[in-house]
Amino acid sequence: MGIMLRNIAVLLFVTCAVSSAAAELAVPRGVVESGLKTADCAVNYEQATEHLDPPHDLGDGQKMQEILCRKDEYQYSGIFFAYPEASPDAARILVFSFPKVRGFESRHSLTAPEYDAKEKTLTSFNRGRKNSVCGSSGEWKWNGRDFLLARYWLKVDCNKGRFDPRRRPKDWLIYPKK
């Protein structure tokens, strides 16, 4: 009985140590709070950092941390900080370009973001409605310093068919222009 209790205690200790290590945030609190303000996020620091994924490896000794920015009924958005692994105090909030009728606009958050470590791309999918019949989606590629816009889709008509740029990558593509 004593050995079993000791094994359970060791297992609990290891589990707690791994859980707290996974939840550790290398980016300084002040940098995160400033980023939340800059991006006009709808959550406070505690909410934004409550459930953290481990940082992503960007290569060349750089890491990227996603922080929750906004959450609603059916989607969320995140902001991202890039930093040298050896110097998290140098973390900076990332900026993403979005196409407009003329030119581009800069934003700090991505809706429903996903990171592909192999391709070093970030994608977003913003559902215009809960049932995904319209919306926007983008793909940004890491160049060693920033994520540059590679492709962007926009479907404004919410009455006809499902918006799914992954299955229909040529439909709704507005950047680069066809």
Residue pairs with C-beta under 8 A, 6 or more apart in sequence:
22 52
22 54
23 52
25 32
25 49
25 52
25 65
26 55
26 63
26 65
26 83
26 88
26 91
27 65
27 67
27 81
27 83
27 88
27 91
28 88
28 89
28 91
29 45
31 81
31 89
31 91
31 92
31 93
32 45
32 48
32 49
32 67
32 81
33 45
34 93
35 41
35 67
35 79
35 81
35 93
35 108
36 43
36 44
36 45
36 48
36 67
36 69
36 79
38 93
38 108
39 69
39 79
39 93
39 107
39 108
39 109
41 48
41 68
41 69
41 70
41 79
41 109
42 69
42 70
42 71
43 68
43 69
43 70
43 71
47 68
48 67
48 68
48 69
49 67
49 68
50 68
51 68
52 65
52 66
52 67
53 66
55 63
55 64
55 65
56 63
56 64
56 65
56 66
56 115
56 117
57 63
57 117
58 64
58 82
58 120
58 142
59 120
59 142
59 144
60 144
61 84
61 85
61 86
62 82
62 83
62 84
62 85
63 82
63 83
63 84
63 85
63 88
64 80
64 81
64 82
64 83
64 94
64 115
65 80
65 81
65 83
65 91
66 78
66 79
66 80
66 113
66 115
67 78
67 79
67 80
67 81
68 76
68 77
68 78
69 76
69 77
69 78
69 79
69 108
69 109
70 76
70 77
70 109
71 77
73 130
74 127
74 130
75 111
75 112
75 126
75 127
76 111
76 112
77 109
77 110
77 111
77 112
77 113
78 109
78 110
78 113
79 93
79 94
79 108
79 109
80 93
80 94
80 110
80 113
80 122
81 91
81 92
81 93
81 94
82 91
82 92
82 94
83 89
83 90
83 91
83 92
84 90
93 108
94 108
94 146
94 147
95 106
95 107
95 108
95 146
96 106
96 107
96 108
96 110
96 122
96 138
96 140
96 147
96 149
97 104
97 105
97 106
97 140
97 148
97 149
98 104
98 105
98 106
98 107
98 138
98 149
98 152
99 149
99 152
99 154
99 174
99 175
104 149
110 122
110 124
110 138
111 124
111 125
111 126
111 127
112 124
112 125
112 126
112 127
113 122
113 123
113 124
114 122
114 123
114 124
114 125
115 121
115 122
116 122
116 123
119 141
120 141
120 142
121 139
121 140
121 141
121 142
121 147
121 150
122 139
122 140
122 142
122 147
123 137
123 138
123 139
123 140
124 136
124 137
124 138
125 135
125 137
125 165
126 135
126 136
126 137
127 134
127 135
127 163
128 134
128 135
128 136
128 155
128 156
128 158
128 163
129 135
129 158
131 162
132 162
132 163
132 164
133 155
133 158
133 159
133 160
133 161
133 162
133 163
134 155
134 156
134 157
134 158
134 163
135 154
135 155
135 163
136 152
136 153
136 154
136 155
137 152
137 153
137 163
137 165
138 149
138 151
138 152
138 153
139 149
139 150
139 151
139 152
140 147
140 148
140 149
140 150
141 147
141 148
141 150
149 175
151 169
151 173
151 175
151 176
152 173
152 174
152 175
153 163
153 165
153 169
153 171
153 172
153 173
153 174
154 172
154 174
155 163
155 171
155 172
163 172
165 171
165 172
165 173
170 178
